[in-house]
C-alpha cells in the first residue's frame, strides 16, 4: 500500500498541504566523488516537495549543485577540521529538532565532517534529543567506495541507521559487493540495501548540465516527449525504491 501511494506522488504537482516531519538528519554520503550523492538528495527533495513534507535541505559541497537546483529551498554549510567554533554546522542539529533535514555531503569532507561529529559529540547528542541520523551511503562497485563505507561504519557504528544505495546509473555489475558487504555485516548492523534505478543518459546529462530540479526537468522544453515520459517513469521507480528504505510520507510524518 505504501509503495503504491509513493508512486502516485509523481503524478501530481506540489501540494499546498504541509505535512510535519519527525526530527531526523538524512546524509547523502560517500567518500568518493561523482557517485550520485546530489542526485539522491535531489530525488528526496523532489519527493518531499511534491508530497508536501515539511523539511530543510542543506548543501555542504562547495560546488553547490544542490543549492543551484533548489535555490529557494536549500541552504549552505561547510565542514572543516580546522574550524574551532563549528557554529555553522551546529545549525544542522538545531534545524533537525524542528523537522527532517536532508544533508548533501561532498566526497572530500570526511575529516571535517568527523571533526564536527567528534567535537560536539553529535551522534550521542542526537540520540539524547530524539533526532534520528540516517547514513545513506552511495556506492559504485569500486574498492574506494566500499573502503570508505567500512571506515564510516567503524566510526558511526550502530548509533545511526545505515542504508547502502547501489547506483545502477553508475554501475550495473556488482562483482565486489559480497566481498566487502558480507551477510554477517548486513545482520550485525541491520544494513538496508537498495538499488537506485538508471536514468536515461541524455536526460541525466541535461539535468546535470543545467542544474535542473526535478520539478523543472518535468517541464523542460529541451526534452522530447519520450524523454519527459521516461523521466516520469524514472521518478516513479526511484520513489518506490526510496520507500523500500522507509522514505515515504507514512514513515517520515509526525505520528499523530
N, C-alpha and C positions, 0 to 999 in steps of 0.2 A: 504493500500500500504506500509506504513512504517513498519507494523508488518511483512509482507511477506519478505521484504528486511532484516529485523533483523534476521529472521530465516536462511536466506541464508548465513549469515556470518560464521556460524559454519561449513558449508560445504567446506569452502576454508581455506587455510593456511594463515599465517600472510602476509599482503600485504606490498609491498615496498613503496607504495604511502603514504605520510604523510598528514593527514587531520588536519589543525589548529582547535583548540577548543576555545570556549568562556571562559573568566575568571570565574572560579567558584571553590568552595570547597564543595565536597560531603562527608559528615560524615557517616561512618558506626558506629552506635551508639546504646548503651543500657547500663544501669547501672548494669545489671545482666550479669555474665559471661556465656559462653557456649551456647549462643542462635543463633549463626551463623553470627556474625559480620564479621569475617575474610572470611568466605565463600562468603558473599555478596561482600566484597572487591575484592576477587579473581575472582569472576564472572565478575565484572565490568572491572577489569584489563584485563581479557582474552578477553572480547568483544572489548575493546579499542585497544589492540594489534592486534587482528585479523582484525578489521575494519580499522586499520591504523590511529586511532585517537591519536593525539599528546597530551599526558598528563603526569603529575607527579603522583607518588604514595608515600605515607608517612605512616609509621607504628609507632604508639605511644605505642604499647604493648611491655613490657619487654621480653615476650616470643618470639617475632619477628617471628611469624608464617608466616605473610605476606611477610616479607623480605626473609625468607628461601625458600618460594615458587618462588619468583621472585627476586633473589639476584642482578641481573643486572639492575633492574627496580625500586625497592623500596628503599627509604632512611628512616633512623630512626629519631624520635624526642621524646621528653619527656615533660610531663606537671607536674608541682608541685606547690602547693600553697605556698611553701617555697622559690620558685625561684623569686628573686628580679629583675633579669635582663631580662629574657624571650627572649634572643636573638635567641635561638634555635627554639622555636615555632614561633617566629615572622617571621621566614623564610617562613613559610607556606603562609602567606599573600603575601610576595614577589613573591613566585612561582605562586600564583593564578593570579597575574597581567599578567602573560605570557600565561597561559593556565589552563585547568581543573586540579584540584588536588583531588585525591582520598585519604581520610584520614581515616585510620583504628584505632578506639579508643578502648582501653581496658575497662572492666567493672568497674575498680576501680579508674577511673580518673576524676570523676565528679567534685570534689572540685578543683583539679589542673587545669582542663580544664576551668571551670567557672572563676577561678582566672585569667587565661590568657585573657579570653574574657573581663572581667571587667577592668583589669589593663591597657589594651591598647585600651579600648572601640572598640573592634574588630568588633562587629556587625554594629555599626554606621560607622566605617571606611570602611568596606566592601561595604556598600551601597553607600557611597561617591565616592568610587573608581570604582564602577560598577562591583564588584565581587559578584556573587550570591552564597549564602550559602544554601545548602540543607541538611536537617537533616533526614537521612534515619534511622529510629528507628526500630530495630528488636524486635519482640515480640514472646514469647510463651504465654500461657494463664494464667500466674501466676500474682498474685497481685503485686509482686515485679517489674515486667516489666511495668505494667500499671501505678503504682505509680511513677516509675522513669520517664516515658514519661510525665506524668502530671507535674512533677517538671520541666522537661526540657521545656515544653510548657509554663509554667508560667514564666520561666526565659528568654526564647528567644522570646516569643510572636510571632507576625507576621513579625518579622524582617528577618526571614528565611522561606524557603519552607519546610514543613514537609511531609514526606512520611512514613506511617506505613507499615512495612513489616512483615506480618504474616508468620512465617517459618513453613511450613507444615512438614518439616523434623523433627521438634522438638515437634510439637503438631498438632493433627488432629481435636480436638474438641475445640470450642471457646465459651464456655458457658458464660464466664465472659466479653467477648468483649463489648457487647452492654451496659453493666452496667457501664463501665468506659468510653468508646468512644461513647458518645451519638450523636444523629443526630444534636443537637444544636452545639456540639463541632466540628463536621465534617464541618458544614456550616460556623461557625464563623471563623475558621482558614483555610478553604478550604483544609482540610486534604485529601490526597490521601491514599488509602489502596490497597495494592497488596498482593497476596499470592505466596510466593516463593515455587516452587514445591519440592517434596521429591526426593532425590537421593537414589538409591538402597543402603541399609545399608552397605553391604560388600564392595562396591565400595567406598562409602564415608569414611569408616574406613581406607581403604588402602591409599587413597589420604591424609587423615589427618596424618596417622602414618608416611608416607614417605615425608610429606610436599611437595607434588607434585603441580606444577602449572597445570592448565587445559590443557595447551599445552603438557606438559609431560604426563599427565594422558591419553590423547587420543592416545599415542604411548606406553603406559606402557605394557611391556611384561608379567607382572604378571596378567593381566586381561584376562579373557576368551573373545571369540568373542562376546558372549551375553552381557558381561559387557561393552565392548567397544561400541557396538551398543546402549546399554541403556544409556551410558554416552553421546553420541552424541545427542540422543533424548532428554535427560535431558537438555543439553545446549540450544537446540533449544527452549524448553519450557521456560527455565529461561530467555533467551534473549527476548522472546516475552513478558514475564511478566515485565521485566525492561522497555520495550518500552511503556507499558501502562502508566508508570510514566515518559515518555518522555526521557528515557535514550536510545538514538538512534543516529545514525550519523546525521540524519536530524536536531535533536534538540540540539546536542552538538557542531556541527561545527560552525566556524565563518561564519556569514552571509555575503554573497558576495554583 
